Amino acid sequence: MVKRTLFFANPAYLNTKNEQLVVNFPDEDKPPVTIPIEDLGYLVLEHPQITLTNGLICKLIENKTSIITCDKQHLPNALLQPLTGHSEQTERFRHQLNSSVPLKKNLWQQTISAKISNQAFHLSARNKDSRKLMRWADEVKSGDTENHEAIAAALYFQSLFNHVEGFSRNQKGIAPNGLLNYGYAILRAVTARALISTGLLPSVGIFHSNKYNSFCLADDIMEPYRIYVDALVYDITHRGGGYEELTQQLKAELLTIPAMDVVLEGKRSPLMVAMSRTTNSLYECYAGISRKILYPVFEITV
């Protein structure tokens, strides 16, 4: 089942009654809105004057609904997730924490190869030269010791957004960097939610290891999925109209990322469903059941 994403940009009071989320608008003359909690996957809270009752928070957590808060720049800055995400969590933590260095290097090799391949497929779909990326995807070594990820990313972004004067991929750079940042933040939340539901620690990565980063593993696993954010932002920049500012309309488009169609093992499914399959395949690698992470293969959907 595809879960809904709700975005709140105005003052609101959120509580619960009869297993429903009840939304009241104190500054607006309109009746309360009720939504079944079981339908919710993500709540994005942007306005500082939003109040949630503890009873609602508990029910959202029980439903594994991610609560995402935003900072003064309206960018996602925090994610609330349950402490217990899976009935076998302790055993799965043990498999993850005991994973060997060679296994982690192999998993990172698979991840980066899949990421570069998807970048190549994306460029090809936009009628851009992808031959170097195709070659580099096959040349990634265990642990990506030659840093093909960074080399490929530089060429990829230069080619993809060559219609945007002065563009370079930088978190604080010119548009559409802001759109990419916002989209990646949503994708990160989707990845963290799937990891926790699978019973894995999102803070213990296979490559990323910054001690100040609580989502190292999410940052690892989301890499081949970034392409879907890139594709959405590319379409936004080409359709005409402004995209320099992160408007409510643009945010609403980026919040469709969890429901985007992706192709995994030849079958289409919503991104959030595919992500759960990816994180489960990662656990099977940790447990010695499999040696392959399942990642999507990028295709332009019509």
Secondary structure as the mmCIF struct_conf table of DSSP 4:
data_model
#
loop_
_struct_conf.conf_type_id
_struct_conf.id
_struct_conf.beg_label_comp_id
_struct_conf.beg_label_asym_id
_struct_conf.beg_label_seq_id
_struct_conf.end_label_comp_id
_struct_conf.end_label_asym_id
_struct_conf.end_label_seq_id
HELX_LH_PP_P HELX_LH_PP_P1 VAL A 2 LYS A 3
STRN STRN1 ARG A 4 PHE A 8
BEND BEND1 ASN A 10 ASN A 10
STRN STRN2 ALA A 12 LYS A 17
TURN_TY1_P TURN_TY1_P1 ASN A 18 GLU A 19
STRN STRN3 GLN A 20 ASN A 24
TURN_TY1_P TURN_TY1_P2 PRO A 26 ASP A 27
BEND BEND2 GLU A 28 LYS A 30
STRN STRN4 VAL A 33 PRO A 36
HELX_RH_3T_P HELX_RH_3T_P1 ILE A 37 ASP A 39
STRN STRN5 LEU A 40 LEU A 45
BEND BEND3 HIS A 47 GLN A 49
STRN STRN6 ILE A 50 LEU A 52
HELX_RH_AL_P HELX_RH_AL_P1 ASN A 54 GLU A 62
TURN_TY1_P TURN_TY1_P3 ASN A 63 LYS A 64
STRN STRN7 SER A 66 CYS A 70
TURN_TY1_P TURN_TY1_P4 LYS A 72 GLN A 73
BEND BEND4 HIS A 74 HIS A 74
STRN STRN8 PRO A 76 LEU A 80
BEND BEND5 LEU A 83 LEU A 83
TURN_TY1_P TURN_TY1_P5 SER A 87 GLU A 88
HELX_RH_AL_P HELX_RH_AL_P2 GLN A 89 LEU A 97
TURN_TY1_P TURN_TY1_P6 ASN A 98 ASN A 98
HELX_RH_AL_P HELX_RH_AL_P3 VAL A 101 ALA A 125
TURN_TY1_P TURN_TY1_P7 ARG A 126 ASN A 127
HELX_RH_AL_P HELX_RH_AL_P4 ARG A 131 GLU A 139
HELX_LH_PP_P HELX_LH_PP_P2 VAL A 140 LYS A 141
HELX_RH_3T_P HELX_RH_3T_P2 SER A 142 ASP A 144
TURN_TY1_P TURN_TY1_P8 THR A 145 GLU A 146
HELX_RH_AL_P HELX_RH_AL_P5 HIS A 148 LEU A 160
TURN_TY1_P TURN_TY1_P9 PHE A 161 HIS A 163
BEND BEND6 VAL A 164 VAL A 164
TURN_TY1_P TURN_TY1_P10 GLU A 165 GLY A 166
TURN_TY1_P TURN_TY1_P11 GLN A 171 LYS A 172
BEND BEND7 GLY A 173 ILE A 174
TURN_TY1_P TURN_TY1_P12 ALA A 175 PRO A 176
HELX_RH_AL_P HELX_RH_AL_P6 ASN A 177 THR A 198
TURN_TY1_P TURN_TY1_P13 GLY A 199 GLY A 199
TURN_TY1_P TURN_TY1_P14 PRO A 202 SER A 203
BEND BEND8 VAL A 204 VAL A 204
BEND BEND9 ILE A 206 PHE A 207
TURN_TY1_P TURN_TY1_P15 LYS A 211 TYR A 212
TURN_TY1_P TURN_TY1_P16 SER A 214 PHE A 215
HELX_RH_AL_P HELX_RH_AL_P7 CYS A 216 ILE A 221
TURN_TY1_P TURN_TY1_P17 MET A 222 MET A 222
HELX_RH_3T_P HELX_RH_3T_P3 GLU A 223 TYR A 225
HELX_RH_AL_P HELX_RH_AL_P8 ARG A 226 HIS A 238
BEND BEND10 ARG A 239 GLY A 241
BEND BEND11 GLU A 244 GLU A 245
HELX_RH_AL_P HELX_RH_AL_P9 GLN A 248 LEU A 254
TURN_TY1_P TURN_TY1_P18 LEU A 255 THR A 256
HELX_RH_3T_P HELX_RH_3T_P4 ILE A 257 ALA A 259
STRN STRN9 ASP A 261 LEU A 264
TURN_TY1_P TURN_TY1_P19 GLU A 265 GLY A 266
STRN STRN10 LYS A 267 PRO A 270
HELX_RH_AL_P HELX_RH_AL_P10 LEU A 271 TYR A 286
TURN_TY1_P TURN_TY1_P20 ALA A 287 GLY A 288
BEND BEND12 ILE A 289 ILE A 289
BEND BEND13 ARG A 291 ARG A 291
#
